[in-house]
């Protein structure tokens, strides 16, 4: 059985994105955070000293620091919140794996 990973992409200077695997089955969550999950949101925001700004297929955090300074903290927070190891990927792999990126108009990597 393959190990599932949360995929992390950092876009300098200050955006971090993550797509989270489904607990059951294959693929990734289309809505990794819900509106009632302030505890999870706070954990991620505290880790990167920033704001969670998007939940559509991925978690997006805009940091108040350079992504290089907080990327590892973000990865650890993701592991604590969802329990999957985090793996850094490039832009193409991130968007090719994205759960709502099947729409070519939406997918900026295509």
Secondary structure, DSSP 8 states (H G I E B T S, - for coil): ----EEEEEEETTTEEEEE-B-SSSSSB-SBSS-TT-HHHHHHHHHHHTEEEEE-BSSEEEEESS-HHHHHHHHHHHHHHHH-SEEEE--HHHHHHH-TTTTSTTT-TT-
